[in-house]
């Protein structure tokens, strides 16, 4: 069954169904992506626009296909039922254009700006739909010309808004969407002229072209609508990708912070024992020989008991800072325990390292410990051992540990036999 002869230039049986199917396909695709849509007001507005266009096409399906099939005759354009369907068509089509514009402004300026920019047009759109419906004397053909009056400027504004985005916001999706809106604006401008020539019953080459355009307008609409729909989906996917990239950056930052918290001692900024166990900082060790040094504070307990743990923390930080001044870029410092530090120095020998460490420790100024300006001298015992391969590293750490405790015991023995005035060094060392 086909439409009456007067309206056939506007729509054909197949064209109506194809256009309705295309609109429903786009709506279904958008709803499948509702997980992304619900968080983006601009895309929700576009979904409403497509739904409005589907309702408008459905009104034509009822007018030209269902009503003749039910009544057995095509009702006159002035029949109340037909006028009601035309009004539904005009209102839905106008709302679709309005929501296209609203979604575009929401995307560019934000949700509040989009609503404010379009709210005052609602009454105007409704009044225009009613005026164009009841003021048309030649049925749907004339109403298409009325639609072009608002379709061309609205679609053109959507196009210009997208294509004039700042360079930083210009993407393939925004360019494709702006271009699709521009194609629709040009198509509606062509419709205004073509339908005008058809209504005027003009003859000649151009009127023939116009009748051809009018006869296939449903397919032109469908093609441009599909292009616009997929361009909008591209905008949505780009928006979702930016959100995903931001979330991944935040996740990487959180991961880095957690890794640092897990592997770095917060008091001294030295690597901790877990970092050593996981092999952090040992890449150079795997490739060459070197030495390890264990350093232990001799007077931390005394400082903690005498001046408090805050003073003890300052002494620990001072020890780490002094030890760090001896290290090269690929040497590593680990906080081995409460007051113990492990130094790993590839391509170095214990004798040279211990000499430098002792010199730096002996030259450091005391730390302020008490509330009255009391000073605490940094006293450190050192033990060192060389290794020739990575496999020997654990054994070297054990030997350095024993050497450090031997040196600590030796110092305690000297302290028991001597007065503080006779202890000329704040640090001492032993090698194994």
N, C-alpha and C positions, 0 to 999 in steps of 0.2 A: 504494500500500500504506500502511496506517496502523498505528499502534501497537496493541497489545492493549488490550482494553477497560479493563483494570485501570489501565493507565498512560496511557490517552489524555488524562485530565484534566491530566496534567503537560505532555505534548508532543504535537504533531501532526507529521505527516510534513513539511509545508511549514514549520512553525514552526522545526523543528530545522535545516533547510537554510538558512533565512533568517538565523537567529541565527548559525550557523557562517559564513555568507557575510559577515555584518556584522563579526564578529570578525576574519576574515581580511583584510577590506578595511582595517580600522584598522591591523592589523599591517603590511600592505603600505605603507600611507601613512607609518607611523612609520619603516619601513626606508628609504623614499625620502628621509627626512630624516636618515639615519644620519650624515651629515657633521656635523650639529649634535649628534646624540644621543651620539656616542662621547665627546664632551668633557663630558658631563653625566651623572653617575652616577644622579641621581634619575630621569631620563627612561629610562635603560637599565633600571632596575628596573621602571618602568611597562610598558615593552615586554615584559619577561619576564612581567609579570602578565597582559597580554593574550594572550601565547602560551600561558600556563597555562590561561586560560579557553577558548582555542580547543581545546586538547587535551581539556579536560573535555567540551566539546560534541561533539568528534569521538568520544569514548568512547560518548556516547549515540547518535550516528549509527550506530556499529557495533552497539550493543546493539539498537536498535529498527528499524533499516533493513537493514543489511548482513547481520547474523546470520539474521534471518527469511528474507531473500532467498536465502542460501546453503543453510541447513538445511531450508527449506520449512516451518518451524514456529517459534513463539516459545518460546524456552527458559524454563524456570521460573526465578524470581528466586533460588532456592537453588542453581542450577547453578553449578559452579566457574567456568566461563567468564563467566557473568553477574556473579558476585560479583567476579571480577577486574576486569571493566569498571567495575562500580560503585566499586570501590576506586580505580581510576585516575581516575574522575570526581571522587570526593570529595577525593583528594589534590591533583589539579590545581586544583580550585575553591578549596580552602583555601590552596594556594600562591599562587594569583592574588590572593586577598584580602590575604595576608601581604605580597606584593610591592607592592600598592597602598599599604599602610601604610608599608612600608619606603621607597618612593620619596617619599612625602609627608614623612616625617621627614627624609630626605636633603635635600629641597628647603628645608625650614624651618631645620634645624639643621646641615646639612653631612653629608658622606658618612660620616665616622667615627661621628658620633652616630646616624645612621640604622642602620648595621650593628649597633652595640652595643645599640640599643634593640629590635631584632628578633631577634637571634641566639638569645636564650634561648627564643624561642617556637617554634623549628623543631621540636624534639622534641614539644612540646605539639601542634602542628598535625598532625604525622604520627600521633601517638597518637589524636588526635580523629578523624582521617579513618578510621583502622582501626576504632575503636570504633563510629562512626556507621554504617559500612558493614556490619559483622557484627552489630551490635545492632539493625538495622532489620528488622522482621518484615513490613512492608507495602511493601517495594520503594522506588522512587524518591520517591514522595509523602512518605514518612516521612523520607527522607534530606534532602529540602528543608527540613523543619522543623529537623532537626539543623543544617543549614547556617546557618539564620537565627540560631542561638545565637551563632555567631562573626561572621557577616556584619554584623549590625546594629551591635554595638559597634565593630567595626573600621572600617566605613564611616562611622559617626558620628564616630569619633575623627579620621578623615581630614578630614571636613567641618569639624569644630570647629577643627582645626589650621590649615586654610586661612582660614576666616572670621575667626579671631582674630589674624591677622597684624597687626603694627604698621602704623599708617596709612602710614608711608613705604614699606612693602613691599606694600601692598594695591593690586592692579591689577584690571583687568577679567578677566584670565585667572585670577587666584587666586580671585576671587569666583565666577566661572562654575564653576571646578573644585570649590570647596567646596559650591556649591549642587547640582551634579550628584551629588556624594557623598551629600549630604543626601537627595536624591530616591531614590537607590538604597537608602539605609538605611531610609527610610520604606516603600519597595516591599518590601524583605525582611521588615520587620515585618508588613506586610499579608499577605505570603505565609505567615508562620508561623500567623496566625489562619485564613487561607482554607484552607490545606492541612489544618489541624487539623479544621475543620468538614467537609471532604470525607471525611477518614478516619473521622470519627465518624458519617458517613451521616446527618447532621442534616437536618431539613426546615424549610421556612419561607422567608421573604423573604431574610434574611441568608445562609443557606446557598446559596440560588440565586445571589446576588451572588458568593459565594465561588467557586462552580463556574465562573461566567463568568470571574472573574479567573484561576482556575487554567487554564482552557482557553486563554486568550490570554497566558499568562505569558511565552512566548517573545518575543512582539512587544513587550510592556512592557519586558522585559530589553533587547531590541535598541534600542528608543528611548532608554532611559536610558544605555545603553552608548555609543551614538553621541554623545549630548550630552557625556558624560564624556570620550570620546576627543578630540573637537574642542576641548573646554575645555583639555585637557592640551596640545594642539598650540598653542593660544593662549598658554599659559604658556611653552612653549618659544620661540615667536616673540618674545614680550616679552623673554625672557632673552637671546635672540640680538640683539635690537635694542639692549638695554642694552650688550652687549658691543661691538656695532658703533659705537654712539655714543661709547663710551669710546675705541675705536680711532681714530675720526675726530677726537676731541678731542686725542688724543696726536699724531695726524698733523698736525693744524693747529698744535699747539705746535712740533713738529719743523720744520714748514714755516716758521713764524715765526722760529724760531731760525736756520734756514738762510738765510732772507731777510735777517735782520739780519747774519749773518756775511758774506753776499755784498755787502751795500750799506752797511754801517756799519764805519768804521775802529775796530778794537779798542783802539788806543792812546788815541785822543782822543774816541771816541764821536761823531765827526763823520761825516756822510755821505761816501762815497768817490767817486772819479771815475766808477766804474761806475754809481753811483746817479744822477749827473748825466747820463750818457749815456742812461740809461733814463727820464729825465724825472721822477725821484722828487723831490718837493718843489718842482716848478716850476708848480704849478697857479695860484698867484697871479701868477706872471710872465706867464702867457699872457693875463692880463686887464688889465694896466696897464703903466706905465713904471717905471723904476727905475735902479739903479746896481749895478755889480759892482766888487768890490775883490779884488786879488790881494796876498797877504801872503807874504813870504819871509824866513826867519830868516837873518841875516847871519853869525852866529858859531856855527852848529851844528857845522861841521867842526872848528873850533878846540876847542869843548867836547868833542866826541867824541875827538879826538886827545889832548887834555890830561887828561881825567878819565874817559873811557870812554863807551860807548854808553848805559849806564844813566843817566848824567847828561844825555846828549843827549835821551833819551826824556823825562826830567822837564822839560827845557826845551821840548820840543815840546808836551807836555801843558799846560804853563803858558801857552804862546802860544795854544792852542786855547781854554783857559778864559777868557783875557782877551778874545779876539775875541768869544767867545760872550756876554760881558756887555754888548756893544754891540747885540746883535740883539734884534729884537722877535719876537713869537710866530710870525709868518709869514716871517721872514727865515731864510735857510738858510746853513749852514756846511759846506763840503766840504773834505776833505783832498785837495788837488790833486796833490801829489807828496810826496817825502820830507820836505821842509821848507817846502812851499808850501801855502797855504790859499786857497780861493776863497769869497768872501762874496757872496751875491746878496740885495739889499735892494729889494724892490718899493716903489714910491711914495716913493723917497728920491732925494736928489741927492748927487753925489760930494763936493762941497765940505763939506756938513754931516756926512756920514758920516766922512770922513777926519779932520775936526777931532776928532770924538768918539773915534775909534780912536786917534789920536795921544795924546790926553790920557790915555786908559786905559793905553796901553802905556808911557807915560813915568812913570806913577805906580806901576807894579807893582814889588814887591820882588824882588831877585835870588833865584835859586834856589840851594840848596846843591848843589854839584857834586862837590867833592873829599872824600876821607875825613877830611881835617883841617878840614873846615868851609869850604873855599874856596867863594866865591860866583861865579856866572855871571850876568851882566846880560843880560836879554832884549833883543836888537837885531833890529829888524824893518824891512824896506823895504816900502812900500806903493805900489800903483798902482791907479788907479780910472778908470772910464769909464762914462758914462751910456748908457742905451738907451731908446728910445721905444716899442718893440714887441718881441714875442717873437722875431720874425724877426731882429731886430738883436742878439739876445743873443750869438750866437757871435762876431760882430764886436766887440762890447763887451768880451768876455773877451780877445780878441787884443790890443785896444788897451790894456786894463788890464795885460796881461802885458808889453807893450813899455814902458809907463810905469813899471812896477815895476823892470824891468831897467835902464832909464835912471836911475832914482833910485838903484839899487844901485851903478851905475857912478859916479854923481856922488859918492856917499858914500865910495867907495873912493878917488876922487881927493882928496877932502877929508882922508881919513885919511892919505894919503901926504904931504900938505903940513902936517899938524897933528900935535901931540902928543895922546895920549888925553885929557889934561886939558882941551884946548880943545874937545872934542866934547861939547856940552852936551845932546844928545838921544839917547835910545836908539832912536828911530824917526823915519822921515821918509817923505814921500809925494810923489807926482806924479800929475797928472790929465791925461787926454787926452779 
